[in-house]
Amino acid sequence: MAQMGRNCISIAKKINLLNGFKLKTQSARAASTVIAGEPSGPTVKTDIPGPKSKQLLEELNSLQQAGAVQLFADYDNSLGNYLVDVDGNVLLDVYMQISSMPLGYNHPELLQLLTDPHNMKTIVNRPALGVFPGADWPNKLKNVLLQISPPGLSQITTMMCGSCSNENAYKNIFLWYQQKQRGGGTSFSQQEMDSCMINQPPGSPSLSILSFKGAFHGRTLGVLSTTHSKYIHKIDVPAFDWPVASFPEYKYPLEEHERENEAEDKKCLAEVEDLIEKYNKRGTPVAGIVVEPIQSEGGDNEASPSFFQKLQSIAKKNGAALLIDEVQTGGGPTGKMWCHEHFNLDGPPDVVTFSKKLQLGGYYHKSDFKPLQPYRVFNTWMGDPSKLLLLQGILNVIQRDSLLNLVQKSGEKLMNGLKEFQKEFPHLLYAARGRGTFLAVSCPSTKIRDDLVARMKKKGVQMGGCGDYSIRLRPALIFTPKHADLFLERFRQVLKG
Amino acid sequence: MAQMGRNCISIAKKINLLNGFKLKTQSARAASTVIAGEPSGPTVKTDIPGPKSKQLLEELNSLQQAGAVQLFADYDNSLGNYLVDVDGNVLLDVYMQISSMPLGYNHPELLQLLTDPHNMKTIVNRPALGVFPGADWPNKLKNVLLQISPPGLSQITTMMCGSCSNENAYKNIFLWYQQKQRGGGTSFSQQEMDSCMINQPPGSPSLSILSFKGAFHGRTLGVLSTTHSKYIHKIDVPAFDWPVASFPEYKYPLEEHERENEAEDKKCLAEVEDLIEKYNKRGTPVAGIVVEPIQSEGGDNEASPSFFQKLQSIAKKNGAALLIDEVQTGGGPTGKMWCHEHFNLDGPPDVVTFSKKLQLGGYYHKSDFKPLQPYRVFNTWMGDPSKLLLLQGILNVIQRDSLLNLVQKSGEKLMNGLKEFQKEFPHLLYAARGRGTFLAVSCPSTKIRDDLVARMKKKGVQMGGCGDYSIRLRPALIFTPKHADLFLERFRQVLKG
């Protein structure tokens, strides 16, 4: 086990750089995606957290609020789909750092990248990208981020994390909206320039972003006003009084409840229209609508392609931007690079935000959202070339190993298993849902859900919860049908009790 | 020149890890801090931006709003205090990526760090630190971030950048404030839990953070409501209606205007007290006061130690937290690790935020600001161990090479030069000010300022502006008196016209 990590460097091969191909059209060639040396299964030696984790937790708790820590990991010895903890437990990880590790642990291609002197210098010389970008920055944007841009979106702004990507995307939407009000003029009035300095209109206008109940878009003050998944995220923090519409709550299985679910779509969309009208009238116009393609943190709540198509049409009709937040769904786990590609929209959304699996953050947008003046969407770093470097390696492996195809295959196996289980254990599971390996299933109560997650950990599987009643699966893109078999086998054991 | 970068790896020595010493008590031993191979002076071959930079700018502009870009850099060949651009110009950099590169470019100790297999794995396996921290995380916090904690602050929360550090620090202050209102109880009312989900009081309370005119605390929506440096940062973006007090505007030289400046302090502090009373009365109590120890982006505006002492006392009296934002001032450029250490405060501030030179972001705080529940100050990544790794290397060099002493020496030389110049060229410069190498000088107009900065660039010196009229110096901590001589010599040539 201790050798695993070291070996994976020596077996690494020279990485092939992305050379202008589009990742969307992957070849179907088979490839062994299992990293050499990956454990053949989980091993559980102690309680989790074990004694060493508990001791470290005590130390950490003396420095900060560490109540959310589940275990301390041994990242040097974790590999592929397997997370090793400090007590020597080896866990099949289907949660993958809240869905942020596309190639699992210690992927040899990524370690190999760090031996290149240019790449080392990229890590050490972090520039203020908005002022002094490096020689290769435009090419990197083109050959990495724009290779996977959502169809129809040609503009890219880089950031650091999901919250700041959404925050800056909202800002960008507000600039676009006000620019429209000016009818194309590029100059600001003295009153606007003066009043904004003390947070007053007209310079600081009363505008809003419409969001949905159950949504999660981040935790800084702007995006937190559009987050509505759990009270613990929001309580005691001031918020903007912005409109919040209902998100569809479907009955499952979908094929048996088409009529009810269509009515649910209709009800929610009517609410969106009512809220836009209401907020426009009360002087806080809706400049944009933000929505996740699958509400992740809020419980893996899905809506139909038709819902998203109609939402886009409502946004257009009302002069509001449509922002699709792909922070958790982006990067391949649904079997496509972007989840909204499943929706057959009438043209691209106006703005698409990303982070997590893409290592850095940022947003793609239509060209009419490009701010007319510099320094309006700006900060010291504007992203991080060292993260783009890792993303380049990740995309190369996704392409080389046809990982989006693998996601579809492994996802199908997982979904079939979950559907079987919900028939077999209807008192424990229902509403198996999702796309690719981005899957979830609900439990009748939070207690049952938490109990299943805890017992799976004892069986050596690291899962995650979402919403109040759901289990979410967020394996890495290198999760194979064999890993799916192993997961399902352990899950069945746990469900049997 | 092209060899420079490569050589610096081979001359690197094994890094000594920090072993529990406090950086505040540096030994005075002399050390050669100049990186082997650093150019002996600037070389300017083309206009800046030169033809290659211009071509790259065109490419970048087709992908994003790139109007703030000054040049494209060749980071592989930049070294120490010298930035090399893609046209082969070699610039003495006294701006250093908006003050975020403490050891300049390609410091051998930092490159050496990246050859360690454990460190490589730290870069590749980025965890969700709030849930699955690595085995060495508590120790890293203790041996790196807490080694330089502001005196009296024992708690640390890590983040990613300046904006999100301040955003989360504000949140933390709001939690603390509401907790006080509950009188120590730990439970929330059903009404609070329900109302916060739709952004309404009492769960989303009307609370405020008091800030100062001229301040810069970041650009996401919460902190942008406390930023008041330039309209272009704020216009068209909704803001919280929070109180904004005047920040002292001193007359220089300070020693000739003691009485006026004292009166200025008094006026501003009275305004703070009035605003607190006013906002408390109108139902938007001031939960915290945020202030930079030197207003950086806003024009390097200083206030006296006595101003900060009294501000702290006003905060205490009114039950508001005092947050000192050291994002730009922290990490040594004022000659102390934290600028507020110059102020002889009556005990530590409640919260101190950092980022930039510290590579990651975060905040130190008093233990009564530790949230009682987990998941309240939280996000996927909660910082970045790969940045803490770089910070560890940086602090080691600061200690080994006594860089805080060097900052004091080089700063003294720079300041003496600026003071000389403002006597010699009173029609061009006035109000030389600052601490350490964190220095500024003002010009009679924006045009004169911009002209001086542009002409210095032609002489091979990269400077930065701040506010409307000021030039700011933000060299790396490895900037020596010899570099100061060179800078002053070029500046004199430019001032002579």
Interface residues (C-beta under 8 A of the other chain):
Chain A: G5 R6 I9 L56 E59 L60 L63 Q64 Q65 A66 G67 A68 V69 Q70 L71 F72 A73 D74 Y75 D76 S78 L83 V86 Q97 I98 S100 M101 Y105 N106 H107 L110 L111 L114 P117 H118 M120 K121 T122 I123 V124 N125 R126 P127 A128 G130 V131 F132 P133 G134 A135 W137 P138 N139 L141 K142 L146 S154 Q155 I156 T157 M160 C161 G162 S163 C164 E167 N168 Y170 K171 F174 L175 Y177 Q178 Q179 F188 E192 M193 D194 C196 M197 I198 N199 Q200 G203 S204 P205 S206 L207 S208 K213 G218 R219 T220 L221 G222 V223 S225 H228 K230 Y231 I232 H233 K234 I235 D236 V237 P238 A239 F240 D241 W242 V244 S355 K356 Q359 K370 P371 L372 Q373 P374 Y375 R376 V377 F378 N379 T380 W381 S386 L390
Chain B: G5 R6 I9 L56 E59 L60 L63 Q64 Q65 A66 G67 A68 V69 Q70 L71 F72 A73 D74 Y75 D76 S78 L83 V86 Q97 I98 S100 M101 Y105 N106 H107 L110 L111 L114 P117 H118 M120 K121 T122 I123 V124 N125 R126 P127 A128 G130 V131 F132 P133 G134 A135 W137 P138 N139 L141 K142 L146 S154 Q155 I156 T157 M160 C161 G162 S163 C164 E167 N168 Y170 K171 F174 L175 Y177 Q178 Q179 F188 E192 M193 D194 C196 M197 I198 N199 Q200 G203 S204 P205 S206 L207 S208 K213 G218 R219 T220 L221 G222 V223 S225 H228 K230 Y231 I232 H233 K234 I235 D236 V237 P238 A239 F240 D241 W242 V244 S355 K356 Q359 K370 P371 L372 Q373 P374 Y375 R376 V377 F378 N379 T380 W381 S386 L390
